[in-house]
Amino acid sequence: MEEHRVRIRDIADELGLSTATVSNVIHGKTQKISDDTVKRVQDLLERRQYIPNMAGILLARNDSKIIGVVINNHEKYENHVLEDGFIAASVNALARAVDRAGFFLMPKITASWQEIPKFASMWNMVGLVLIGYCNQDYQHLRDEIRVPLVIYDGTIHDGKRLVNLTVDNYGGGKQMGEHLKSLGHERVLYIADNDTHVDHLRYEGLRSVLPRAELLLVPMEHEKRITFYNGHFDEIAGFSAAFAASDYYAADFLHFVQSKGICVPTQISVAGFDDSALSRQLHPMLTTIGQDHTARAELAVEVLIKLRKQITVEPEILLPVKLMKRNSTAQASMQSRSELK
């Protein structure tokens, strides 16, 4: 026999109250209810082990206390988006920051921006953090969603309903250029799957120090990328160092050159960007540009709360990055230096 579930009507009948009064106590709407009545209802709810519909409670409030994080399930992740080092670190930091602020985090993965407005309205959200979409998508969302938006690494912003939190991509590329130049590297390969937005800024920062640095645009899919590397192996072998737009691509490249019998870093130095957990799991450990995921997550929550209160915020906030020197980069060999002359 199915166990009898306690209903609001049962609690109301036992206390001689209306179902509306009991419902208001459950949903926290107690401004017009006496403290004694509130306590009587709460005590009986506890004794009868009433199980509330939490979704209903959250939706009934003017503020659900839910902050959503929506990640673009881009084709380059090959349906493993949450396994990407940058994405994983970002979501992990957001989960901690949202919890510390007394909110609930609700994640969603979708390649279609059209799904996001329904997601936001369905749960009466405080705001959304958006990661990995293009500027056109952000423009559509700004026009269609009433809740505040924080985006990671975009270029669109207005400071009233949408704020862009980005890191110093140009500065990160410049720091890596200065590091590689100090090791005697001049002809450096920059590896990315595009030459726009943050990837372009990282490349420009690198070239501000190393003007001979060259861009190598690679396919997004892993198997196609390895095939591409094999087809361009002679060209790749002419560089003394490679700097990838992400730790994931750097790790990919590092494994490829090692499979070809090339020693890292004595024959070629390899570096990345993000300082993800992956960078510290490689052999050798990856030199990379670190960004503070915790600081960005905490700032994202702070900005959403301010926007919710209609406080205007700086439309774009630039966070610092830091060179993380490890053992995947080393002094350029004499052979590499002679090839440059």
Disulfide bonds with the S-S distance in Angstrom:
none
